[in-house]
């Protein structure tokens, strides 16, 4: 873009230069031709006095032999009649423009006309008209145009070359910076810095970036430390509460004690899930969620997860809609179980009053696709993407559902880290959540 | 009666574990100082050890490795115990038999203990 602008500016300068040069040439030409006309006027005054046409013609041809670009030279007497005329061989017919009476010189398309009065002892005797061919001017114009175009092209090529050199030097450093920025935003690894010892603006930018990274990295470290400590400190008393409640459940048979214990237990379960979700989100954001991949068979995991889910939640029946599909995946078993658990509990949570959730697994094009279908309130079309965002809660306020809005965000991250996809489709009644995982061949 | 040694520096958890395991017919020695573990092992001679990972001034995984590498104690199954669930990912490196995340599910705890006692 900048190069384009500079070429245009250069072009404008050339045009101005050429116009200026041509104008000054024209002025010089007029002056020299007027000079010539004056010489002819002075020399031919006596010939008019003596009515000596012959001598007048001689004067014309003599003077004009030193000015080869003059096509016609005519001496008129006071009555306007031609007194003597000279015509260069091969010259066009002479047509004197009418405007010449008023002016001393006149440019037409291809010619210059100059007129000069012949005065002797303050008495006008006639006038000299010279017609000059402008072939020289055209040659100059031609030459200058060619020169301008050549220079412009050379300049263009040169600036292009220069731009490439500068760009490779500057862009290389900028692109490196961009690459690192991209990497940081993708991986969340802020422990990155770029070496740049220079003193120009890019080095300043790099230094600012490095400082920023350091600060973010330090903040990240503190946040991780805080979350680590906080979760440990939260989980330790929670372990105690949960442990005692579980003991209580085993020994207490009387109502309402048993019921109260059960209720307290359920709340502890929710609290535990919340703490784990917050920890997971923190890990996702700091790029510390690591997968512990192993090869396993999906049929087994589905059955186990459905079984253990039904142990803690039996309001709905989770039905496996198909038989074994014998699909092996390389994945973090616990994390995939977590995804299934999350999707099951969402399906149950968002279909109050219903009885069934259907799970189906299929193999297609090297992928395993799992579908969890509920018959609940469904997902609004415009919310189908938002629900995977962190802390996103449905705008549908017709039902109040508790939760933090972290489950699907965590599911999406886990599935993405496995190279799979997660999405939702709205059904006539309820919705279907899908996720895919690459299969082992 | 099978004997279980529990090391955890949190007093509440220690009392809870002792009570829980005794209620399920295990003999329990519960200690809070990691420095005492060698003594306790030789005196109590446990059939299984439950070891907290985040100890005050020590890493339970290092202690586990030491126990497993020793000729005298290497045969005793060790279950690591931590609030950080990710610690369970590389228990094989320190030769532990199993991992239980805090807060634990009682049924899961008992099942894991029984699996490794036999």
Boltz contact constraints between the chains, C-beta under 6 A:
constraints:
  - contact:
      token1: [A, 232]
      token2: [B, 83]
      max_distance: 6.0
  - contact:
      token1: [A, 235]
      token2: [B, 83]
      max_distance: 6.0
  - contact:
      token1: [A, 235]
      token2: [B, 102]
      max_distance: 6.0
  - contact:
      token1: [A, 236]
      token2: [B, 10]
      max_distance: 6.0
  - contact:
      token1: [A, 238]
      token2: [B, 103]
      max_distance: 6.0
  - contact:
      token1: [A, 239]
      token2: [B, 13]
      max_distance: 6.0
  - contact:
      token1: [A, 239]
      token2: [B, 102]
      max_distance: 6.0
  - contact:
      token1: [A, 239]
      token2: [B, 103]
      max_distance: 6.0
  - contact:
      token1: [A, 240]
      token2: [B, 12]
      max_distance: 6.0
  - contact:
      token1: [A, 240]
      token2: [B, 16]
      max_distance: 6.0
  - contact:
      token1: [A, 242]
      token2: [B, 103]
      max_distance: 6.0
  - contact:
      token1: [A, 243]
      token2: [B, 16]
      max_distance: 6.0
  - contact:
      token1: [A, 246]
      token2: [B, 106]
      max_distance: 6.0
  - contact:
      token1: [A, 247]
      token2: [B, 20]
      max_distance: 6.0
  - contact:
      token1: [A, 272]
      token2: [B, 103]
      max_distance: 6.0
  - contact:
      token1: [A, 292]
      token2: [B, 89]
      max_distance: 6.0
